[in-house]
Amino acid sequence: MLEKRKFMAGVVLAGIAVAGVSMVKATAGADTGLENSAWVLEELNGEPLPPMPEGWDRAAGIEFGEDGRFSATAGCNMFNGTAEISGAQLQFPDQMASTMMACPPPLDTTERALGEALSVVAEMRIEDSRLVLLNAEGAEVMGLRAAE
């Protein structure tokens, strides 16, 4: 089992090195309903997302793996790291790994807003098939629906 974990860690680290990114280490709880889930971003800072440019087919959203690992995108670059999750508390790392492609409008603006929104998330609620991410004041920062 330990050898399998070492192998998997090597595969992950090799993939990260190829992409030119690094992971941020943090802790996470597994009992939150986020583990191994995918969410499509529908609202950011109270506004619906603008339509994707023609030819772009990546949906904006967040995917959570095990132990708080996540990847998020506005449809262009990927943010990666390990979130701290404890009950309804959720905090994304201050420094996230990210790809660095130039993004066309409106993805460039949406991507900056997504990065800023991730940095202020403090709490989450899962209501039916909807994930709501809130800031420390309890204001909705992101609204996501479960991916199909």
Phi and psi in radians as a Rosetta constraint file:
Dihedral C 1 N 2 CA 2 C 2 CIRCULARHARMONIC -1.118 0.35
Dihedral N 2 CA 2 C 2 N 3 CIRCULARHARMONIC -0.701 0.35
Dihedral C 2 N 3 CA 3 C 3 CIRCULARHARMONIC -1.119 0.35
Dihedral N 3 CA 3 C 3 N 4 CIRCULARHARMONIC -0.682 0.35
Dihedral C 3 N 4 CA 4 C 4 CIRCULARHARMONIC -1.103 0.35
Dihedral N 4 CA 4 C 4 N 5 CIRCULARHARMONIC -0.738 0.35
Dihedral C 4 N 5 CA 5 C 5 CIRCULARHARMONIC -1.126 0.35
Dihedral N 5 CA 5 C 5 N 6 CIRCULARHARMONIC -0.725 0.35
Dihedral C 5 N 6 CA 6 C 6 CIRCULARHARMONIC -1.081 0.35
Dihedral N 6 CA 6 C 6 N 7 CIRCULARHARMONIC -0.744 0.35
Dihedral C 6 N 7 CA 7 C 7 CIRCULARHARMONIC -1.084 0.35
Dihedral N 7 CA 7 C 7 N 8 CIRCULARHARMONIC -0.833 0.35
Dihedral C 7 N 8 CA 8 C 8 CIRCULARHARMONIC -1.084 0.35
Dihedral N 8 CA 8 C 8 N 9 CIRCULARHARMONIC -0.712 0.35
Dihedral C 8 N 9 CA 9 C 9 CIRCULARHARMONIC -1.095 0.35
Dihedral N 9 CA 9 C 9 N 10 CIRCULARHARMONIC -0.686 0.35
Dihedral C 9 N 10 CA 10 C 10 CIRCULARHARMONIC -1.122 0.35
Dihedral N 10 CA 10 C 10 N 11 CIRCULARHARMONIC -0.719 0.35
Dihedral C 10 N 11 CA 11 C 11 CIRCULARHARMONIC -1.095 0.35
Dihedral N 11 CA 11 C 11 N 12 CIRCULARHARMONIC -0.805 0.35
Dihedral C 11 N 12 CA 12 C 12 CIRCULARHARMONIC -1.080 0.35
Dihedral N 12 CA 12 C 12 N 13 CIRCULARHARMONIC -0.821 0.35
Dihedral C 12 N 13 CA 13 C 13 CIRCULARHARMONIC -1.124 0.35
Dihedral N 13 CA 13 C 13 N 14 CIRCULARHARMONIC -0.648 0.35
Dihedral C 13 N 14 CA 14 C 14 CIRCULARHARMONIC -1.128 0.35
Dihedral N 14 CA 14 C 14 N 15 CIRCULARHARMONIC -0.738 0.35
Dihedral C 14 N 15 CA 15 C 15 CIRCULARHARMONIC -1.093 0.35
Dihedral N 15 CA 15 C 15 N 16 CIRCULARHARMONIC -0.690 0.35
Dihedral C 15 N 16 CA 16 C 16 CIRCULARHARMONIC -1.164 0.35
Dihedral N 16 CA 16 C 16 N 17 CIRCULARHARMONIC -0.743 0.35
Dihedral C 16 N 17 CA 17 C 17 CIRCULARHARMONIC -1.085 0.35
Dihedral N 17 CA 17 C 17 N 18 CIRCULARHARMONIC -0.717 0.35
Dihedral C 17 N 18 CA 18 C 18 CIRCULARHARMONIC -1.089 0.35
Dihedral N 18 CA 18 C 18 N 19 CIRCULARHARMONIC -0.702 0.35
Dihedral C 18 N 19 CA 19 C 19 CIRCULARHARMONIC -1.372 0.35
Dihedral N 19 CA 19 C 19 N 20 CIRCULARHARMONIC -0.188 0.35
Dihedral C 19 N 20 CA 20 C 20 CIRCULARHARMONIC 1.329 0.35
Dihedral N 20 CA 20 C 20 N 21 CIRCULARHARMONIC 0.536 0.35
Dihedral C 20 N 21 CA 21 C 21 CIRCULARHARMONIC -2.229 0.35
Dihedral N 21 CA 21 C 21 N 22 CIRCULARHARMONIC 2.924 0.35
Dihedral C 21 N 22 CA 22 C 22 CIRCULARHARMONIC -2.333 0.35
Dihedral N 22 CA 22 C 22 N 23 CIRCULARHARMONIC 2.727 0.35
Dihedral C 22 N 23 CA 23 C 23 CIRCULARHARMONIC -1.667 0.35
Dihedral N 23 CA 23 C 23 N 24 CIRCULARHARMONIC 2.661 0.35
Dihedral C 23 N 24 CA 24 C 24 CIRCULARHARMONIC -1.831 0.35
Dihedral N 24 CA 24 C 24 N 25 CIRCULARHARMONIC 2.268 0.35
Dihedral C 24 N 25 CA 25 C 25 CIRCULARHARMONIC -1.489 0.35
Dihedral N 25 CA 25 C 25 N 26 CIRCULARHARMONIC 2.321 0.35
Dihedral C 25 N 26 CA 26 C 26 CIRCULARHARMONIC -2.688 0.35
Dihedral N 26 CA 26 C 26 N 27 CIRCULARHARMONIC -3.135 0.35
Dihedral C 26 N 27 CA 27 C 27 CIRCULARHARMONIC -1.948 0.35
Dihedral N 27 CA 27 C 27 N 28 CIRCULARHARMONIC 2.772 0.35
Dihedral C 27 N 28 CA 28 C 28 CIRCULARHARMONIC -2.687 0.35
Dihedral N 28 CA 28 C 28 N 29 CIRCULARHARMONIC 2.657 0.35
Dihedral C 28 N 29 CA 29 C 29 CIRCULARHARMONIC -1.686 0.35
Dihedral N 29 CA 29 C 29 N 30 CIRCULARHARMONIC 2.595 0.35
Dihedral C 29 N 30 CA 30 C 30 CIRCULARHARMONIC -1.748 0.35
Dihedral N 30 CA 30 C 30 N 31 CIRCULARHARMONIC -0.024 0.35
Dihedral C 30 N 31 CA 31 C 31 CIRCULARHARMONIC -1.706 0.35
Dihedral N 31 CA 31 C 31 N 32 CIRCULARHARMONIC 0.417 0.35
Dihedral C 31 N 32 CA 32 C 32 CIRCULARHARMONIC -1.690 0.35
Dihedral N 32 CA 32 C 32 N 33 CIRCULARHARMONIC -0.220 0.35
Dihedral C 32 N 33 CA 33 C 33 CIRCULARHARMONIC 1.580 0.35
Dihedral N 33 CA 33 C 33 N 34 CIRCULARHARMONIC -0.007 0.35
Dihedral C 33 N 34 CA 34 C 34 CIRCULARHARMONIC -1.622 0.35
Dihedral N 34 CA 34 C 34 N 35 CIRCULARHARMONIC -0.446 0.35
Dihedral C 34 N 35 CA 35 C 35 CIRCULARHARMONIC -0.987 0.35
Dihedral N 35 CA 35 C 35 N 36 CIRCULARHARMONIC 2.284 0.35
Dihedral C 35 N 36 CA 36 C 36 CIRCULARHARMONIC 0.957 0.35
Dihedral N 36 CA 36 C 36 N 37 CIRCULARHARMONIC 0.815 0.35
Dihedral C 36 N 37 CA 37 C 37 CIRCULARHARMONIC -2.210 0.35
Dihedral N 37 CA 37 C 37 N 38 CIRCULARHARMONIC 2.750 0.35
Dihedral C 37 N 38 CA 38 C 38 CIRCULARHARMONIC -2.270 0.35
Dihedral N 38 CA 38 C 38 N 39 CIRCULARHARMONIC 2.435 0.35
Dihedral C 38 N 39 CA 39 C 39 CIRCULARHARMONIC -2.326 0.35
Dihedral N 39 CA 39 C 39 N 40 CIRCULARHARMONIC 2.389 0.35
Dihedral C 39 N 40 CA 40 C 40 CIRCULARHARMONIC -1.704 0.35
Dihedral N 40 CA 40 C 40 N 41 CIRCULARHARMONIC 2.200 0.35
Dihedral C 40 N 41 CA 41 C 41 CIRCULARHARMONIC -1.289 0.35
Dihedral N 41 CA 41 C 41 N 42 CIRCULARHARMONIC 2.177 0.35
Dihedral C 41 N 42 CA 42 C 42 CIRCULARHARMONIC -1.970 0.35
Dihedral N 42 CA 42 C 42 N 43 CIRCULARHARMONIC -0.633 0.35
Dihedral C 42 N 43 CA 43 C 43 CIRCULARHARMONIC -2.330 0.35
Dihedral N 43 CA 43 C 43 N 44 CIRCULARHARMONIC 2.455 0.35
Dihedral C 43 N 44 CA 44 C 44 CIRCULARHARMONIC -2.332 0.35
Dihedral N 44 CA 44 C 44 N 45 CIRCULARHARMONIC 2.075 0.35
Dihedral C 44 N 45 CA 45 C 45 CIRCULARHARMONIC 0.962 0.35
Dihedral N 45 CA 45 C 45 N 46 CIRCULARHARMONIC 0.715 0.35
Dihedral C 45 N 46 CA 46 C 46 CIRCULARHARMONIC 1.395 0.35
Dihedral N 46 CA 46 C 46 N 47 CIRCULARHARMONIC 0.054 0.35
Dihedral C 46 N 47 CA 47 C 47 CIRCULARHARMONIC -2.055 0.35
Dihedral N 47 CA 47 C 47 N 48 CIRCULARHARMONIC 2.486 0.35
Dihedral C 47 N 48 CA 48 C 48 CIRCULARHARMONIC -1.161 0.35
Dihedral N 48 CA 48 C 48 N 49 CIRCULARHARMONIC 2.648 0.35
Dihedral C 48 N 49 CA 49 C 49 CIRCULARHARMONIC -1.225 0.35
Dihedral N 49 CA 49 C 49 N 50 CIRCULARHARMONIC 2.527 0.35
Dihedral C 49 N 50 CA 50 C 50 CIRCULARHARMONIC -1.221 0.35
Dihedral N 50 CA 50 C 50 N 51 CIRCULARHARMONIC 2.779 0.35
Dihedral C 50 N 51 CA 51 C 51 CIRCULARHARMONIC -1.134 0.35
Dihedral N 51 CA 51 C 51 N 52 CIRCULARHARMONIC 2.638 0.35
Dihedral C 51 N 52 CA 52 C 52 CIRCULARHARMONIC -1.208 0.35
Dihedral N 52 CA 52 C 52 N 53 CIRCULARHARMONIC 2.554 0.35
Dihedral C 52 N 53 CA 53 C 53 CIRCULARHARMONIC -1.075 0.35
Dihedral N 53 CA 53 C 53 N 54 CIRCULARHARMONIC 2.685 0.35
Dihedral C 53 N 54 CA 54 C 54 CIRCULARHARMONIC -1.038 0.35
Dihedral N 54 CA 54 C 54 N 55 CIRCULARHARMONIC 2.343 0.35
Dihedral C 54 N 55 CA 55 C 55 CIRCULARHARMONIC 1.608 0.35
Dihedral N 55 CA 55 C 55 N 56 CIRCULARHARMONIC -0.154 0.35
Dihedral C 55 N 56 CA 56 C 56 CIRCULARHARMONIC -1.706 0.35
Dihedral N 56 CA 56 C 56 N 57 CIRCULARHARMONIC 2.142 0.35
Dihedral C 56 N 57 CA 57 C 57 CIRCULARHARMONIC -2.046 0.35
Dihedral N 57 CA 57 C 57 N 58 CIRCULARHARMONIC 0.042 0.35
Dihedral C 57 N 58 CA 58 C 58 CIRCULARHARMONIC -1.406 0.35
Dihedral N 58 CA 58 C 58 N 59 CIRCULARHARMONIC 2.173 0.35
Dihedral C 58 N 59 CA 59 C 59 CIRCULARHARMONIC -1.333 0.35
Dihedral N 59 CA 59 C 59 N 60 CIRCULARHARMONIC 2.464 0.35
Dihedral C 59 N 60 CA 60 C 60 CIRCULARHARMONIC -1.244 0.35
Dihedral N 60 CA 60 C 60 N 61 CIRCULARHARMONIC 2.400 0.35
Dihedral C 60 N 61 CA 61 C 61 CIRCULARHARMONIC 2.969 0.35
Dihedral N 61 CA 61 C 61 N 62 CIRCULARHARMONIC -2.969 0.35
Dihedral C 61 N 62 CA 62 C 62 CIRCULARHARMONIC -2.330 0.35
Dihedral N 62 CA 62 C 62 N 63 CIRCULARHARMONIC 2.365 0.35
Dihedral C 62 N 63 CA 63 C 63 CIRCULARHARMONIC -2.052 0.35
Dihedral N 63 CA 63 C 63 N 64 CIRCULARHARMONIC 2.348 0.35
Dihedral C 63 N 64 CA 64 C 64 CIRCULARHARMONIC -1.933 0.35
Dihedral N 64 CA 64 C 64 N 65 CIRCULARHARMONIC 2.362 0.35
Dihedral C 64 N 65 CA 65 C 65 CIRCULARHARMONIC -1.776 0.35
Dihedral N 65 CA 65 C 65 N 66 CIRCULARHARMONIC -2.544 0.35
Dihedral C 65 N 66 CA 66 C 66 CIRCULARHARMONIC -1.535 0.35
Dihedral N 66 CA 66 C 66 N 67 CIRCULARHARMONIC 2.700 0.35
Dihedral C 66 N 67 CA 67 C 67 CIRCULARHARMONIC 1.001 0.35
Dihedral N 67 CA 67 C 67 N 68 CIRCULARHARMONIC 0.554 0.35
Dihedral C 67 N 68 CA 68 C 68 CIRCULARHARMONIC 1.491 0.35
Dihedral N 68 CA 68 C 68 N 69 CIRCULARHARMONIC -0.060 0.35
Dihedral C 68 N 69 CA 69 C 69 CIRCULARHARMONIC -1.095 0.35
Dihedral N 69 CA 69 C 69 N 70 CIRCULARHARMONIC 2.475 0.35
Dihedral C 69 N 70 CA 70 C 70 CIRCULARHARMONIC -2.570 0.35
Dihedral N 70 CA 70 C 70 N 71 CIRCULARHARMONIC 2.808 0.35
Dihedral C 70 N 71 CA 71 C 71 CIRCULARHARMONIC -2.403 0.35
Dihedral N 71 CA 71 C 71 N 72 CIRCULARHARMONIC 2.453 0.35
Dihedral C 71 N 72 CA 72 C 72 CIRCULARHARMONIC -2.348 0.35
Dihedral N 72 CA 72 C 72 N 73 CIRCULARHARMONIC 2.598 0.35
Dihedral C 72 N 73 CA 73 C 73 CIRCULARHARMONIC -2.618 0.35
Dihedral N 73 CA 73 C 73 N 74 CIRCULARHARMONIC 2.626 0.35
Dihedral C 73 N 74 CA 74 C 74 CIRCULARHARMONIC -1.688 0.35
Dihedral N 74 CA 74 C 74 N 75 CIRCULARHARMONIC 0.037 0.35
Dihedral C 74 N 75 CA 75 C 75 CIRCULARHARMONIC 2.093 0.35
Dihedral N 75 CA 75 C 75 N 76 CIRCULARHARMONIC -0.086 0.35
Dihedral C 75 N 76 CA 76 C 76 CIRCULARHARMONIC -2.166 0.35
Dihedral N 76 CA 76 C 76 N 77 CIRCULARHARMONIC -1.511 0.35
Dihedral C 76 N 77 CA 77 C 77 CIRCULARHARMONIC -1.444 0.35
Dihedral N 77 CA 77 C 77 N 78 CIRCULARHARMONIC 2.862 0.35
Dihedral C 77 N 78 CA 78 C 78 CIRCULARHARMONIC -1.958 0.35
Dihedral N 78 CA 78 C 78 N 79 CIRCULARHARMONIC 2.362 0.35
Dihedral C 78 N 79 CA 79 C 79 CIRCULARHARMONIC -1.775 0.35
Dihedral N 79 CA 79 C 79 N 80 CIRCULARHARMONIC 2.352 0.35
Dihedral C 79 N 80 CA 80 C 80 CIRCULARHARMONIC -2.349 0.35
Dihedral N 80 CA 80 C 80 N 81 CIRCULARHARMONIC 2.689 0.35
Dihedral C 80 N 81 CA 81 C 81 CIRCULARHARMONIC 2.938 0.35
Dihedral N 81 CA 81 C 81 N 82 CIRCULARHARMONIC -2.796 0.35
Dihedral C 81 N 82 CA 82 C 82 CIRCULARHARMONIC -2.252 0.35
Dihedral N 82 CA 82 C 82 N 83 CIRCULARHARMONIC 2.089 0.35
Dihedral C 82 N 83 CA 83 C 83 CIRCULARHARMONIC -1.508 0.35
Dihedral N 83 CA 83 C 83 N 84 CIRCULARHARMONIC 2.640 0.35
Dihedral C 83 N 84 CA 84 C 84 CIRCULARHARMONIC -1.606 0.35
Dihedral N 84 CA 84 C 84 N 85 CIRCULARHARMONIC 2.122 0.35
Dihedral C 84 N 85 CA 85 C 85 CIRCULARHARMONIC -2.226 0.35
Dihedral N 85 CA 85 C 85 N 86 CIRCULARHARMONIC 2.224 0.35
Dihedral C 85 N 86 CA 86 C 86 CIRCULARHARMONIC -2.542 0.35
Dihedral N 86 CA 86 C 86 N 87 CIRCULARHARMONIC 1.811 0.35
Dihedral C 86 N 87 CA 87 C 87 CIRCULARHARMONIC 1.080 0.35
Dihedral N 87 CA 87 C 87 N 88 CIRCULARHARMONIC -2.161 0.35
Dihedral C 87 N 88 CA 88 C 88 CIRCULARHARMONIC -1.546 0.35
Dihedral N 88 CA 88 C 88 N 89 CIRCULARHARMONIC -0.084 0.35
Dihedral C 88 N 89 CA 89 C 89 CIRCULARHARMONIC -1.412 0.35
Dihedral N 89 CA 89 C 89 N 90 CIRCULARHARMONIC 2.356 0.35
Dihedral C 89 N 90 CA 90 C 90 CIRCULARHARMONIC -2.491 0.35
Dihedral N 90 CA 90 C 90 N 91 CIRCULARHARMONIC 2.215 0.35
Dihedral C 90 N 91 CA 91 C 91 CIRCULARHARMONIC -2.391 0.35
Dihedral N 91 CA 91 C 91 N 92 CIRCULARHARMONIC 2.168 0.35
Dihedral C 91 N 92 CA 92 C 92 CIRCULARHARMONIC -1.464 0.35
Dihedral N 92 CA 92 C 92 N 93 CIRCULARHARMONIC 2.648 0.35
Dihedral C 92 N 93 CA 93 C 93 CIRCULARHARMONIC -1.149 0.35
Dihedral N 93 CA 93 C 93 N 94 CIRCULARHARMONIC 2.632 0.35
Dihedral C 93 N 94 CA 94 C 94 CIRCULARHARMONIC -1.088 0.35
Dihedral N 94 CA 94 C 94 N 95 CIRCULARHARMONIC -0.669 0.35
Dihedral C 94 N 95 CA 95 C 95 CIRCULARHARMONIC -2.034 0.35
Dihedral N 95 CA 95 C 95 N 96 CIRCULARHARMONIC 2.013 0.35
Dihedral C 95 N 96 CA 96 C 96 CIRCULARHARMONIC -1.936 0.35
Dihedral N 96 CA 96 C 96 N 97 CIRCULARHARMONIC 2.602 0.35
Dihedral C 96 N 97 CA 97 C 97 CIRCULARHARMONIC -1.229 0.35
Dihedral N 97 CA 97 C 97 N 98 CIRCULARHARMONIC 2.574 0.35
Dihedral C 97 N 98 CA 98 C 98 CIRCULARHARMONIC -2.657 0.35
Dihedral N 98 CA 98 C 98 N 99 CIRCULARHARMONIC 2.491 0.35
Dihedral C 98 N 99 CA 99 C 99 CIRCULARHARMONIC -1.298 0.35
Dihedral N 99 CA 99 C 99 N 100 CIRCULARHARMONIC 2.918 0.35
Dihedral C 99 N 100 CA 100 C 100 CIRCULARHARMONIC -2.293 0.35
Dihedral N 100 CA 100 C 100 N 101 CIRCULARHARMONIC 0.673 0.35
Dihedral C 100 N 101 CA 101 C 101 CIRCULARHARMONIC -1.281 0.35
Dihedral N 101 CA 101 C 101 N 102 CIRCULARHARMONIC 2.620 0.35
Dihedral C 101 N 102 CA 102 C 102 CIRCULARHARMONIC -1.311 0.35
Dihedral N 102 CA 102 C 102 N 103 CIRCULARHARMONIC 2.300 0.35
Dihedral C 102 N 103 CA 103 C 103 CIRCULARHARMONIC -1.935 0.35
Dihedral N 103 CA 103 C 103 N 104 CIRCULARHARMONIC 2.407 0.35
Dihedral C 103 N 104 CA 104 C 104 CIRCULARHARMONIC -1.307 0.35
Dihedral N 104 CA 104 C 104 N 105 CIRCULARHARMONIC 2.758 0.35
Dihedral C 104 N 105 CA 105 C 105 CIRCULARHARMONIC -1.135 0.35
Dihedral N 105 CA 105 C 105 N 106 CIRCULARHARMONIC 2.533 0.35
Dihedral C 105 N 106 CA 106 C 106 CIRCULARHARMONIC -1.569 0.35
Dihedral N 106 CA 106 C 106 N 107 CIRCULARHARMONIC 0.102 0.35
Dihedral C 106 N 107 CA 107 C 107 CIRCULARHARMONIC -1.081 0.35
Dihedral N 107 CA 107 C 107 N 108 CIRCULARHARMONIC -0.570 0.35
Dihedral C 107 N 108 CA 108 C 108 CIRCULARHARMONIC -1.071 0.35
Dihedral N 108 CA 108 C 108 N 109 CIRCULARHARMONIC -0.790 0.35
Dihedral C 108 N 109 CA 109 C 109 CIRCULARHARMONIC -1.209 0.35
Dihedral N 109 CA 109 C 109 N 110 CIRCULARHARMONIC -0.741 0.35
Dihedral C 109 N 110 CA 110 C 110 CIRCULARHARMONIC -1.122 0.35
Dihedral N 110 CA 110 C 110 N 111 CIRCULARHARMONIC -0.681 0.35
Dihedral C 110 N 111 CA 111 C 111 CIRCULARHARMONIC -1.117 0.35
Dihedral N 111 CA 111 C 111 N 112 CIRCULARHARMONIC -0.764 0.35
Dihedral C 111 N 112 CA 112 C 112 CIRCULARHARMONIC -1.058 0.35
Dihedral N 112 CA 112 C 112 N 113 CIRCULARHARMONIC -0.753 0.35
Dihedral C 112 N 113 CA 113 C 113 CIRCULARHARMONIC -1.127 0.35
Dihedral N 113 CA 113 C 113 N 114 CIRCULARHARMONIC -0.658 0.35
Dihedral C 113 N 114 CA 114 C 114 CIRCULARHARMONIC -1.121 0.35
Dihedral N 114 CA 114 C 114 N 115 CIRCULARHARMONIC -0.804 0.35
Dihedral C 114 N 115 CA 115 C 115 CIRCULARHARMONIC -1.039 0.35
Dihedral N 115 CA 115 C 115 N 116 CIRCULARHARMONIC -0.746 0.35
Dihedral C 115 N 116 CA 116 C 116 CIRCULARHARMONIC -1.152 0.35
Dihedral N 116 CA 116 C 116 N 117 CIRCULARHARMONIC -0.710 0.35
Dihedral C 116 N 117 CA 117 C 117 CIRCULARHARMONIC -1.145 0.35
Dihedral N 117 CA 117 C 117 N 118 CIRCULARHARMONIC -0.741 0.35
Dihedral C 117 N 118 CA 118 C 118 CIRCULARHARMONIC -1.024 0.35
Dihedral N 118 CA 118 C 118 N 119 CIRCULARHARMONIC -0.618 0.35
Dihedral C 118 N 119 CA 119 C 119 CIRCULARHARMONIC -1.233 0.35
Dihedral N 119 CA 119 C 119 N 120 CIRCULARHARMONIC -0.298 0.35
Dihedral C 119 N 120 CA 120 C 120 CIRCULARHARMONIC -1.907 0.35
Dihedral N 120 CA 120 C 120 N 121 CIRCULARHARMONIC -0.023 0.35
Dihedral C 120 N 121 CA 121 C 121 CIRCULARHARMONIC -1.098 0.35
Dihedral N 121 CA 121 C 121 N 122 CIRCULARHARMONIC 2.320 0.35
Dihedral C 121 N 122 CA 122 C 122 CIRCULARHARMONIC -2.236 0.35
Dihedral N 122 CA 122 C 122 N 123 CIRCULARHARMONIC -0.365 0.35
Dihedral C 122 N 123 CA 123 C 123 CIRCULARHARMONIC -2.620 0.35
Dihedral N 123 CA 123 C 123 N 124 CIRCULARHARMONIC 2.753 0.35
Dihedral C 123 N 124 CA 124 C 124 CIRCULARHARMONIC -2.395 0.35
Dihedral N 124 CA 124 C 124 N 125 CIRCULARHARMONIC 2.711 0.35
Dihedral C 124 N 125 CA 125 C 125 CIRCULARHARMONIC -2.379 0.35
Dihedral N 125 CA 125 C 125 N 126 CIRCULARHARMONIC 2.392 0.35
Dihedral C 125 N 126 CA 126 C 126 CIRCULARHARMONIC -1.938 0.35
Dihedral N 126 CA 126 C 126 N 127 CIRCULARHARMONIC 2.070 0.35
Dihedral C 126 N 127 CA 127 C 127 CIRCULARHARMONIC -2.153 0.35
Dihedral N 127 CA 127 C 127 N 128 CIRCULARHARMONIC 1.903 0.35
Dihedral C 127 N 128 CA 128 C 128 CIRCULARHARMONIC 0.980 0.35
Dihedral N 128 CA 128 C 128 N 129 CIRCULARHARMONIC -2.037 0.35
Dihedral C 128 N 129 CA 129 C 129 CIRCULARHARMONIC -1.875 0.35
Dihedral N 129 CA 129 C 129 N 130 CIRCULARHARMONIC 0.528 0.35
Dihedral C 129 N 130 CA 130 C 130 CIRCULARHARMONIC -2.176 0.35
Dihedral N 130 CA 130 C 130 N 131 CIRCULARHARMONIC 2.360 0.35
Dihedral C 130 N 131 CA 131 C 131 CIRCULARHARMONIC -1.914 0.35
Dihedral N 131 CA 131 C 131 N 132 CIRCULARHARMONIC 2.169 0.35
Dihedral C 131 N 132 CA 132 C 132 CIRCULARHARMONIC -1.982 0.35
Dihedral N 132 CA 132 C 132 N 133 CIRCULARHARMONIC 2.186 0.35
Dihedral C 132 N 133 CA 133 C 133 CIRCULARHARMONIC -1.871 0.35
Dihedral N 133 CA 133 C 133 N 134 CIRCULARHARMONIC 2.273 0.35
Dihedral C 133 N 134 CA 134 C 134 CIRCULARHARMONIC -2.075 0.35
Dihedral N 134 CA 134 C 134 N 135 CIRCULARHARMONIC 2.684 0.35
Dihedral C 134 N 135 CA 135 C 135 CIRCULARHARMONIC -1.517 0.35
Dihedral N 135 CA 135 C 135 N 136 CIRCULARHARMONIC -3.103 0.35
Dihedral C 135 N 136 CA 136 C 136 CIRCULARHARMONIC -1.102 0.35
Dihedral N 136 CA 136 C 136 N 137 CIRCULARHARMONIC -0.423 0.35
Dihedral C 136 N 137 CA 137 C 137 CIRCULARHARMONIC -1.509 0.35
Dihedral N 137 CA 137 C 137 N 138 CIRCULARHARMONIC -0.055 0.35
Dihedral C 137 N 138 CA 138 C 138 CIRCULARHARMONIC 1.547 0.35
Dihedral N 138 CA 138 C 138 N 139 CIRCULARHARMONIC 0.143 0.35
Dihedral C 138 N 139 CA 139 C 139 CIRCULARHARMONIC -1.461 0.35
Dihedral N 139 CA 139 C 139 N 140 CIRCULARHARMONIC 2.460 0.35
Dihedral C 139 N 140 CA 140 C 140 CIRCULARHARMONIC -1.187 0.35
Dihedral N 140 CA 140 C 140 N 141 CIRCULARHARMONIC 2.227 0.35
Dihedral C 140 N 141 CA 141 C 141 CIRCULARHARMONIC -1.802 0.35
Dihedral N 141 CA 141 C 141 N 142 CIRCULARHARMONIC -0.672 0.35
Dihedral C 141 N 142 CA 142 C 142 CIRCULARHARMONIC -2.495 0.35
Dihedral N 142 CA 142 C 142 N 143 CIRCULARHARMONIC 2.511 0.35
Dihedral C 142 N 143 CA 143 C 143 CIRCULARHARMONIC -2.122 0.35
Dihedral N 143 CA 143 C 143 N 144 CIRCULARHARMONIC 2.189 0.35
Dihedral C 143 N 144 CA 144 C 144 CIRCULARHARMONIC -2.272 0.35
Dihedral N 144 CA 144 C 144 N 145 CIRCULARHARMONIC 2.673 0.35
Dihedral C 144 N 145 CA 145 C 145 CIRCULARHARMONIC -2.019 0.35
Dihedral N 145 CA 145 C 145 N 146 CIRCULARHARMONIC 2.668 0.35
Dihedral C 145 N 146 CA 146 C 146 CIRCULARHARMONIC -1.071 0.35
Dihedral N 146 CA 146 C 146 N 147 CIRCULARHARMONIC 2.346 0.35
Dihedral C 146 N 147 CA 147 C 147 CIRCULARHARMONIC -1.263 0.35
Dihedral N 147 CA 147 C 147 N 148 CIRCULARHARMONIC 2.582 0.35
